[in-house]
Amino acid sequence: MRLTIAAAAAATAFVFAAPSYSAEVYKDYVPSKEVYDMNFVHVTPGRLADYLDGLKLTWLSSCELQKKYGAAIDCVIYASSTMANRDFNLILVMKRPSAAMSDPDEKRYNAITTELHKQLAEDKQKKLVQSYEEMRTMFGQQEFRQLTFK
């Protein structure tokens, strides 16, 4: 019993005696200027190929145009190797040069929208997007920055 109490006291003293450390932004790490816009999606098992066919015509086309107009740097899709799980199983990532590229810009919006309509008839695009509801559930969307330690 005395040994247990002594060990507990020693452990407590060690925790309180250890110097505390708190990473500080710009001193210990630097957040990237680039922003990673991530959409988390649960695709119904067996529907991945159908969903990807649609994304190629809609999301990926939009990404390519956003890259053309400087609003995106890169676009990537990650698929889980365990598609049957109940959580999200697909991540759509758009890397933007900065958070400012998420701000509304009428000129850029109109240019991208015009080119998208040229590539894909509006009625076909609406049909594709409506069919997404049968294939997937949106799990959420978040923006991330890469942290680089010094």
C-alpha positions in Angstrom: 0.0 0.0 0.0 2.8 2.4 0.9 4.5 1.6 -2.4 1.4 2.4 -4.3 0.9 5.8 -2.5 4.6 6.6 -3.1 4.4 5.8 -6.8 1.2 7.9 -7.2 2.9 10.8 -5.4 6.0 10.5 -7.5 3.9 10.4 -10.7 2.0 13.5 -9.6 5.1 15.3 -8.8 6.6 14.4 -12.2 3.6 15.7 -14.1 3.6 19.0 -12.2 7.4 19.4 -12.4 7.6 18.7 -16.2 7.7 22.0 -18.2 4.5 22.7 -20.0 4.7 23.1 -23.7 2.3 24.8 -26.0 3.0 25.1 -29.7 2.7 28.7 -30.9 1.7 29.7 -34.4 4.5 31.2 -36.4 7.0 30.3 -33.7 6.6 26.6 -33.8 4.5 26.0 -36.9 3.2 27.9 -39.8 -0.3 27.5 -41.3 -0.4 27.4 -45.1 -1.9 30.2 -47.0 -3.6 27.6 -49.2 -6.9 26.2 -48.1 -8.2 22.7 -48.6 -11.9 22.7 -49.1 -13.0 19.1 -48.2 -16.4 17.6 -48.8 -17.1 14.3 -47.0 -19.6 12.0 -48.7 -21.1 8.6 -48.0 -21.7 6.9 -51.4 -24.2 4.0 -51.3 -22.3 0.7 -51.7 -22.4 -0.4 -55.3 -23.0 3.1 -56.6 -19.5 4.5 -56.6 -19.0 4.0 -60.4 -22.2 5.8 -61.2 -21.4 8.6 -58.7 -17.9 9.1 -60.2 -19.3 9.2 -63.7 -21.5 12.1 -62.6 -18.7 13.9 -60.7 -16.5 13.7 -63.8 -19.0 15.8 -65.7 -20.0 18.2 -62.9 -17.5 18.5 -59.9 -14.4 17.7 -61.8 -15.3 20.0 -64.8 -16.0 22.8 -62.3 -12.7 22.2 -60.6 -10.8 22.4 -63.9 -12.5 25.7 -64.7 -11.8 27.1 -61.3 -8.1 26.2 -61.8 -8.3 28.0 -65.2 -9.6 31.1 -63.4 -7.2 31.0 -60.5 -9.8 30.0 -57.9 -8.3 26.5 -57.4 -4.8 24.9 -57.5 -5.7 21.3 -57.5 -8.7 18.9 -57.2 -8.5 15.4 -55.8 -10.9 12.6 -54.9 -10.1 10.1 -52.2 -12.1 6.8 -51.9 -12.1 4.6 -48.8 -10.9 1.1 -49.2 -13.8 0.1 -46.9 -16.7 1.5 -48.9 -19.3 -0.4 -46.9 -18.7 1.6 -43.7 -21.5 3.8 -42.4 -19.4 6.9 -42.2 -18.2 9.0 -45.2 -16.3 6.9 -47.7 -15.4 9.5 -50.3 -13.6 12.9 -49.9 -13.6 15.6 -52.5 -10.7 18.0 -52.0 -10.3 21.3 -53.8 -7.0 23.1 -52.9 -7.5 26.9 -53.2 -4.6 29.4 -53.3 -6.1 31.2 -50.3 -9.3 31.6 -48.3 -10.0 34.7 -50.4 -10.8 32.5 -53.4 -13.9 31.4 -51.6 -15.2 34.9 -51.5 -18.0 35.8 -54.0 -16.7 37.1 -57.3 -19.4 37.9 -59.9 -17.0 38.1 -62.9 -15.4 34.7 -62.1 -18.7 33.1 -61.2 -20.3 34.2 -64.5 -17.3 33.0 -66.6 -17.2 29.6 -64.9 -20.9 29.2 -65.2 -21.0 30.1 -68.8 -18.2 27.7 -69.7 -19.9 24.9 -67.6 -23.1 25.4 -69.6 -21.2 25.1 -72.8 -19.7 21.8 -71.7 -22.9 20.3 -70.3 -26.4 21.2 -71.1 -28.2 22.7 -68.0 -31.0 20.1 -68.1 -28.5 17.2 -68.2 -26.5 18.8 -65.3 -29.7 19.2 -63.2 -30.7 15.5 -63.9 -27.2 14.3 -62.9 -27.2 16.4 -59.7 -30.8 15.2 -58.8 -29.7 11.6 -59.2 -26.9 12.2 -56.7 -29.6 12.1 -53.9 -30.2 8.4 -54.7 -26.5 7.6 -54.6 -25.0 9.6 -51.7 -25.4 11.4 -48.5 -23.4 14.5 -47.8 -21.6 14.0 -44.5 -20.2 17.5 -44.1 -17.8 20.1 -45.5 -14.8 21.7 -43.8 -11.8 23.9 -44.8 -8.4 22.9 -43.6 -4.9 24.5 -43.8 -1.7 22.5 -43.8 0.5 23.1 -40.7 4.3 23.0 -41.2 6.4 22.7 -38.1 9.6 24.7 -38.0 
